[in-house]
Amino acid sequence: MCAIPVGETRRYGDAASALNSAARAVGGACRRNPVPLVVPCHRIVAANGLGGFDGQRDGAELDFKQWLLNHEKQ
């Protein structure tokens, strides 16, 4: 996650392939990330949208993920 440049994203599946792992394992690691602003798990997204953030698939957490991504692109 730290290797993903600021303002860019990677899909769960792409990150998993690079690690020779599974997309669900990447999602689990993102969900258990204790320091999301230091280890930027918000840069990992689903193939068809944002995916989840902090174990949530909608609501304030996902709004925050979108805000972080938008902020990095500025």
Secondary structure as the mmCIF struct_conf table of DSSP 4:
data_model
#
loop_
_struct_conf.conf_type_id
_struct_conf.id
_struct_conf.beg_label_comp_id
_struct_conf.beg_label_asym_id
_struct_conf.beg_label_seq_id
_struct_conf.end_label_comp_id
_struct_conf.end_label_asym_id
_struct_conf.end_label_seq_id
TURN_TY1_P TURN_TY1_P1 CYS A 2 ALA A 3
BEND BEND1 ILE A 4 ILE A 4
HELX_LH_PP_P HELX_LH_PP_P1 PRO A 5 PRO A 5
TURN_TY1_P TURN_TY1_P2 VAL A 6 GLY A 7
STRN STRN1 ARG A 10 ARG A 11
HELX_RH_AL_P HELX_RH_AL_P1 TYR A 12 ALA A 18
TURN_TY1_P TURN_TY1_P3 LEU A 19 ASN A 20
BEND BEND2 SER A 21 SER A 21
HELX_RH_AL_P HELX_RH_AL_P2 ALA A 23 ARG A 31
TURN_TY1_P TURN_TY1_P4 ARG A 32 ARG A 32
BEND BEND3 PRO A 34 PRO A 34
TURN_TY1_P TURN_TY1_P5 PRO A 36 VAL A 38
BEND BEND4 VAL A 39 VAL A 39
HELX_RH_3T_P HELX_RH_3T_P1 CYS A 41 ARG A 43
STRN STRN2 ILE A 44 VAL A 45
STRN STRN3 ALA A 46 ALA A 46
TURN_TY1_P TURN_TY1_P6 ALA A 47 ASN A 48
STRN STRN4 GLY A 49 GLY A 49
STRN STRN5 PHE A 53 PHE A 53
TURN_TY1_P TURN_TY1_P7 ASP A 54 GLY A 55
STRN STRN6 GLN A 56 GLN A 56
BEND BEND5 ARG A 57 GLY A 59
HELX_RH_AL_P HELX_RH_AL_P3 ALA A 60 LYS A 73
#
